[in-house]
Amino acid sequence: MPDRDSPADLKADKERQITSSSLHLPRDQYRSMPWRNGLGVTREIAREPGADAEYLWRLSLASVTASGPFSNYAGYRRSVTLIGGKGFRLAIGDQEPVTLDTVGATAFFPGDVQTGCVLIDGACSDLSLMVREPGTIISVVRIRDTVEREVPLVAGALKAVFYLAGGTLRTHMAGPMAASQAHADIELAAHDSVLLGPQTVSLSVPSFAIAPLDLLLLTWTAASIEAPRDSL
């Protein structure tokens, strides 16, 4: 993985679209890296803190090309959401197997539990969120709409949007500001992401948008950076 202070990374940061309350992360700027167990490849979307191997949270996009075990991430809570392909089955410890065979289907599990993946019919891709305990993953929800409506967001939590199809996302901000400044429109390609800032209270698709809303909304809380962290 390249140093985050390298010229390439600094250029990428400048090219990212930043609004007063959100950060647009284009899919072509995700960083590729091997899985911890060496059996696959992950494209990292974002993490916090960026330079610390023991991150508090990480959002990433994975290509699953063969059945096999997931990497062990002791001390983390995990969610895995199917975004492409026919799906897979997860054997999570002693639980009943979980089948993810529709886009948006999500499994939640502890990172230290032995987890195996069996592909149903060919390669798949999934969206992965890992949050270091005592942080928690609150929800991963697919939102699809053909008409404009505001979707309220959980106050005091971290939030991200992953677009399943390209379109326009409108974020609504709180605070004393003019009506023209109370929202921001972001043009997104399929598989782009947006980190939503604390001022963002809701999101919607503007009435002029041609494409319907089709996205994943992820909500989580993170542990304090000062909190003690066990070694992995």
C-alpha positions as CSV (number, residue, x, y, z in Angstrom):
1,M,0.0,0.0,0.0
2,P,1.5,3.4,-0.9
3,D,2.4,6.0,1.7
4,R,-0.5,8.4,2.3
5,D,1.9,11.3,1.9
6,S,3.0,10.3,-1.5
7,P,2.4,12.7,-4.5
8,A,-0.1,10.3,-6.0
9,D,-2.2,10.2,-2.8
10,L,-1.9,14.0,-2.4
11,K,-3.1,14.5,-5.9
12,A,-6.0,12.0,-5.3
13,D,-7.0,13.9,-2.2
14,K,-7.2,17.2,-4.1
15,E,-9.4,15.6,-6.8
16,R,-11.9,14.3,-4.3
17,Q,-15.1,16.4,-4.2
18,I,-15.6,17.9,-0.7
19,T,-18.7,19.7,0.4
20,S,-19.4,21.4,3.7
21,S,-20.7,18.2,5.2
22,S,-19.5,15.3,3.1
23,L,-16.6,13.7,1.2
24,H,-17.0,12.2,-2.2
25,L,-14.8,9.1,-2.8
26,P,-14.7,8.1,-6.5
27,R,-14.4,4.4,-7.1
28,D,-11.2,4.9,-9.3
29,Q,-9.4,6.2,-6.2
30,Y,-10.0,3.2,-4.0
31,R,-6.7,1.5,-2.9
32,S,-6.1,-2.1,-3.8
33,M,-4.5,-4.5,-1.3
34,P,-4.4,-8.3,-0.6
35,W,-6.6,-9.9,2.0
36,R,-4.9,-10.6,5.3
37,N,-5.1,-14.3,4.5
38,G,-3.8,-13.8,1.0
39,L,-6.8,-15.4,-0.7
40,G,-8.3,-12.3,-2.3
41,V,-8.1,-8.6,-3.0
42,T,-9.7,-5.7,-1.3
43,R,-10.2,-2.1,-2.6
44,E,-10.1,0.1,0.5
45,I,-12.6,3.0,0.3
46,A,-11.8,4.7,3.6
47,R,-10.4,4.1,7.1
48,E,-9.9,6.0,10.3
49,P,-7.2,6.8,11.3
50,G,-5.6,6.6,7.8
51,A,-2.0,5.8,8.8
52,D,-2.7,3.4,11.6
53,A,-2.8,-0.4,10.8
54,E,-5.1,-0.8,13.8
55,Y,-7.8,1.3,12.4
56,L,-11.0,2.2,14.3
57,W,-13.1,1.5,11.2
58,R,-12.6,0.6,7.6
59,L,-14.9,0.5,4.6
60,S,-13.8,-1.6,1.6
61,L,-14.9,-3.3,-1.6
62,A,-13.9,-7.0,-2.0
63,S,-13.8,-9.3,-5.0
64,V,-14.6,-12.9,-4.0
65,T,-13.4,-15.2,-6.8
66,A,-13.2,-18.5,-4.9
67,S,-14.8,-20.2,-1.9
68,G,-12.7,-20.2,1.3
69,P,-12.2,-18.7,4.8
70,F,-12.5,-15.1,5.7
71,S,-9.5,-13.4,7.5
72,N,-9.5,-13.2,11.3
73,Y,-10.1,-9.7,12.7
74,A,-10.2,-10.2,16.4
75,G,-11.5,-7.1,18.2
76,Y,-13.6,-5.9,15.3
77,R,-17.3,-6.1,14.4
78,R,-18.0,-6.9,10.7
79,S,-20.7,-6.5,8.2
80,V,-20.6,-8.0,4.6
81,T,-23.1,-6.9,2.0
82,L,-23.5,-8.5,-1.4
83,I,-23.3,-5.9,-4.3
84,G,-22.7,-8.1,-7.3
85,G,-22.9,-11.7,-8.5
86,K,-25.2,-14.6,-7.6
87,G,-24.1,-14.6,-4.0
88,F,-22.5,-16.8,-1.4
89,R,-23.2,-18.7,1.9
90,L,-21.4,-17.9,5.1
91,A,-20.7,-20.4,7.8
92,I,-20.2,-18.2,10.9
93,G,-19.0,-20.2,13.8
94,D,-21.8,-22.4,15.2
95,Q,-24.6,-20.3,13.7
96,E,-26.9,-21.6,11.0
97,P,-25.4,-20.7,7.6
98,V,-26.4,-17.3,6.2
99,T,-27.2,-16.9,2.5
100,L,-26.6,-13.6,0.7
101,D,-28.1,-14.0,-2.7
102,T,-29.7,-10.6,-3.4
103,V,-28.0,-7.2,-3.8
104,G,-28.1,-5.5,-0.4
105,A,-28.3,-8.7,1.7
106,T,-26.1,-8.3,4.7
107,A,-24.5,-10.5,7.4
108,F,-23.2,-9.1,10.7
109,F,-20.6,-11.1,12.8
110,P,-17.7,-10.8,15.1
111,G,-14.3,-10.6,13.4
112,D,-12.7,-13.3,15.5
113,V,-15.3,-16.0,14.8
114,Q,-14.2,-18.6,12.2
115,T,-16.1,-17.7,9.0
116,G,-16.2,-19.6,5.7
117,C,-17.6,-18.5,2.4
118,V,-19.1,-20.8,-0.3
119,L,-19.9,-19.2,-3.7
120,I,-23.3,-20.1,-5.1
121,D,-22.5,-19.6,-8.8
122,G,-19.4,-17.8,-9.7
123,A,-17.5,-14.7,-8.5
124,C,-19.1,-12.0,-6.4
125,S,-18.3,-8.6,-4.9
126,D,-19.2,-7.4,-1.5
127,L,-19.0,-4.2,0.6
128,S,-17.3,-4.7,3.9
129,L,-17.4,-2.5,7.0
130,M,-15.2,-3.3,10.0
131,V,-15.5,-1.4,13.3
132,R,-13.1,-1.8,16.2
133,E,-14.9,-2.7,19.5
134,P,-16.4,-1.1,21.6
135,G,-17.6,0.6,18.4
136,T,-20.7,-0.9,16.8
137,I,-22.3,-1.3,13.4
138,I,-25.8,0.1,13.7
139,S,-27.3,-0.8,10.3
140,V,-26.7,-1.4,6.6
141,V,-29.8,-0.5,4.6
142,R,-30.5,-0.6,0.9
143,I,-32.6,2.4,-0.2
144,R,-34.4,2.4,-3.5
145,D,-36.8,5.1,-4.6
146,T,-38.2,6.5,-7.8
147,V,-39.8,9.6,-6.2
148,E,-38.1,12.3,-4.1
149,R,-38.2,11.9,-0.3
150,E,-35.9,12.7,2.5
151,V,-34.3,9.9,4.4
152,P,-33.4,10.9,8.0
153,L,-30.1,10.0,9.4
154,V,-29.0,8.8,12.9
155,A,-27.6,11.7,14.9
156,G,-24.2,11.4,16.5
157,A,-23.2,8.4,14.4
158,L,-20.8,7.9,11.5
159,K,-22.5,7.4,8.1
160,A,-21.5,6.5,4.6
161,V,-23.4,6.0,1.3
162,F,-22.3,3.5,-1.3
163,Y,-24.0,4.0,-4.7
164,L,-25.2,0.9,-6.5
165,A,-26.1,2.9,-9.6
166,G,-25.0,6.3,-10.8
167,G,-27.0,9.3,-10.0
168,T,-27.4,12.5,-8.0
169,L,-27.3,12.5,-4.2
170,R,-28.7,15.5,-2.3
171,T,-27.5,15.9,1.3
172,H,-29.4,18.2,3.7
173,M,-27.5,20.1,6.4
174,A,-28.6,21.4,9.8
175,G,-27.6,24.8,11.2
176,P,-28.3,28.5,10.6
177,M,-27.7,28.9,6.9
178,A,-29.5,30.3,3.8
179,A,-32.0,28.0,2.1
180,S,-29.6,27.9,-0.9
181,Q,-26.9,26.5,1.3
182,A,-29.0,24.0,3.2
183,H,-28.3,21.2,0.8
184,A,-25.6,20.0,-1.6
185,D,-25.9,17.9,-4.7
186,I,-23.2,15.3,-5.6
187,E,-23.0,13.5,-8.9
188,L,-22.0,9.9,-8.3
189,A,-21.0,7.0,-10.5
190,A,-21.9,3.4,-9.7
191,H,-19.8,2.2,-6.8
192,D,-18.8,5.7,-5.7
193,S,-19.0,6.4,-2.0
194,V,-19.7,9.4,0.2
195,L,-18.7,9.9,3.8
196,L,-21.4,12.0,5.5
197,G,-20.3,14.7,7.9
198,P,-22.0,15.5,11.3
199,Q,-23.9,18.4,9.8
200,T,-25.8,16.1,7.4
201,V,-29.2,15.3,8.8
202,S,-30.9,13.6,5.8
203,L,-30.4,12.7,2.2
204,S,-32.6,12.5,-0.9
205,V,-32.6,12.5,-4.7
206,P,-33.5,15.9,-6.2
207,S,-36.6,16.2,-8.3
208,F,-34.6,16.9,-11.5
209,A,-32.7,13.6,-11.2
210,I,-33.3,11.1,-14.0
211,A,-31.9,8.0,-12.3
212,P,-33.8,6.6,-9.3
213,L,-32.2,6.3,-5.8
214,D,-30.4,3.0,-5.3
215,L,-27.8,3.0,-2.6
216,L,-26.5,1.4,0.6
217,L,-26.6,3.6,3.7
218,L,-24.2,2.4,6.5
219,T,-24.4,3.7,10.0
220,W,-21.9,3.0,12.8
221,T,-20.2,4.3,15.9
222,A,-16.4,4.3,16.5
223,A,-14.3,3.8,19.6
224,S,-12.3,6.8,20.8
225,I,-8.8,7.0,19.4
226,E,-7.5,7.2,23.0
227,A,-9.3,4.0,24.0
228,P,-6.9,1.0,24.7
229,R,-6.8,-1.4,21.8
230,D,-5.8,-5.1,21.9
231,S,-3.2,-6.3,19.5
232,L,-4.5,-8.3,16.5
